[in-house]
């Protein structure tokens, strides 16, 4: 398993020849041959990932609060539910982030995926604890 891990590390550094040697050693010592087949099919994985990343633009969302915002889930056709420390209802403070405990929020999502009008999720969901 160490040959495999070392091969993966070398592959990520672009040292494909040395990586391939270690994979061959790995399979000679009882490792699965499937690993080499997968490796050969995926030799340019990092290059293709870089190419694909150029196809997207990452921007700050208009609903970003400047605090911890994460865990989005699409809800119905045009909503997004997520956790945030923004305007949280509880008085407790997270010891790691020094931010209020998380609450659940809901925002509108238009046809292009842009988010707006964030507000606390209704009902008896948000409490003094992390949601």
C-alpha positions as CSV (number, residue, x, y, z in Angstrom):
1,X,0.0,0.0,0.0
2,X,3.0,2.3,0.5
3,X,4.0,1.9,-3.1
4,X,0.5,2.9,-4.2
5,X,0.5,6.0,-1.9
6,X,3.9,7.1,-3.0
7,X,2.9,6.6,-6.6
8,X,-0.2,8.8,-6.1
9,X,2.0,11.5,-4.5
10,X,4.4,11.5,-7.4
11,X,1.6,11.6,-9.9
12,X,0.2,14.7,-8.3
13,X,3.7,16.3,-8.6
14,X,3.7,15.5,-12.3
15,X,6.4,12.8,-12.0
16,X,4.4,10.3,-14.1
17,X,7.3,8.0,-15.1
18,X,8.5,7.4,-11.5
19,X,4.9,7.1,-10.4
20,X,4.3,4.4,-13.0
21,X,7.4,2.5,-11.8
22,X,6.1,2.4,-8.3
23,X,2.6,1.2,-9.4
24,X,4.3,-1.6,-11.3
25,X,6.2,-2.5,-8.1
26,X,2.9,-2.4,-6.2
27,X,1.2,-4.8,-8.6
28,X,4.3,-7.1,-8.7
29,X,4.0,-7.3,-4.9
30,X,0.4,-8.4,-4.9
31,X,-1.5,-5.1,-5.5
32,X,-4.3,-5.1,-8.0
33,X,-3.7,-4.6,-11.7
34,X,-6.8,-2.5,-11.9
35,X,-4.8,0.4,-10.4
36,X,-2.5,0.6,-13.4
37,X,-5.4,0.4,-15.8
38,X,-7.1,3.3,-14.0
39,X,-3.8,5.2,-13.8
40,X,-3.3,4.9,-17.6
41,X,-6.8,6.1,-18.3
42,X,-6.4,9.1,-15.9
43,X,-2.8,10.1,-16.7
44,X,-3.8,13.6,-17.6
45,X,-6.3,14.1,-14.7
46,X,-4.6,17.2,-13.3
47,X,-4.3,18.8,-16.7
48,X,-8.0,18.1,-17.5
49,X,-9.0,19.5,-14.0
50,X,-7.1,22.7,-14.6
51,X,-8.7,23.0,-18.0
52,X,-12.2,22.4,-16.6
53,X,-11.6,24.9,-13.8
54,X,-11.2,27.7,-16.4
55,X,-14.7,27.1,-17.6
56,X,-16.2,28.5,-14.4
57,X,-16.0,31.8,-12.5
58,X,-16.3,31.7,-8.7
59,X,-17.9,34.9,-7.3
60,X,-19.0,36.0,-3.8
61,X,-22.7,35.3,-3.5
62,X,-25.0,38.3,-2.7
63,X,-26.3,36.4,0.4
64,X,-22.8,35.8,1.8
65,X,-22.8,37.1,5.4
66,X,-19.1,37.3,6.2
67,X,-19.6,34.6,8.8
68,X,-19.7,30.9,8.4
69,X,-22.2,30.0,5.5
70,X,-22.2,26.5,4.3
71,X,-24.2,23.2,3.7
72,X,-26.5,24.4,0.9
73,X,-29.4,22.2,-0.1
74,X,-31.8,22.9,-2.9
75,X,-35.4,23.2,-1.7
76,X,-38.4,23.1,-4.0
77,X,-37.9,24.6,-7.4
78,X,-36.5,28.1,-6.5
79,X,-35.1,28.0,-2.9
80,X,-31.8,27.2,-1.2
81,X,-31.5,26.3,2.5
82,X,-28.2,26.7,4.2
83,X,-26.5,27.0,7.6
84,X,-25.1,30.4,8.7
85,X,-23.9,32.2,11.8
86,X,-25.4,35.5,10.4
87,X,-28.0,37.0,12.7
88,X,-28.2,33.7,14.6
89,X,-30.9,33.5,17.3
90,X,-29.0,31.7,20.0
91,X,-26.7,33.4,22.5
92,X,-24.1,30.6,22.5
93,X,-20.7,31.2,20.8
94,X,-18.8,28.6,18.9
95,X,-15.4,28.1,20.6
96,X,-13.5,27.5,17.3
97,X,-14.9,30.4,15.2
98,X,-16.0,32.8,17.9
99,X,-19.2,33.2,15.9
100,X,-22.8,32.6,17.1
101,X,-24.1,29.1,16.8
102,X,-25.5,28.3,13.4
103,X,-29.1,28.7,12.3
104,X,-30.8,27.6,9.1
105,X,-31.7,30.2,6.5
106,X,-33.6,30.1,3.2
107,X,-33.0,32.2,0.1
108,X,-34.7,32.6,-3.2
109,X,-33.0,31.3,-6.3
110,X,-33.8,32.7,-9.7
111,X,-33.7,31.0,-13.1
112,X,-29.9,31.7,-13.4
113,X,-29.1,30.4,-10.0
114,X,-28.6,33.8,-8.4
115,X,-29.5,34.0,-4.7
116,X,-31.4,36.7,-2.9
117,X,-33.6,37.6,0.1
118,X,-32.0,35.4,2.7
119,X,-34.1,35.0,5.9
120,X,-34.2,32.6,8.8
121,X,-36.0,29.3,8.0
122,X,-39.5,29.4,9.4
123,X,-41.0,27.1,12.0
124,X,-39.6,25.7,15.2
125,X,-36.2,24.9,13.5
126,X,-33.8,27.5,14.9
127,X,-33.0,27.1,18.6
128,X,-30.3,28.2,21.0
129,X,-28.1,25.3,19.7
130,X,-26.3,24.6,16.4
131,X,-28.8,23.8,13.7
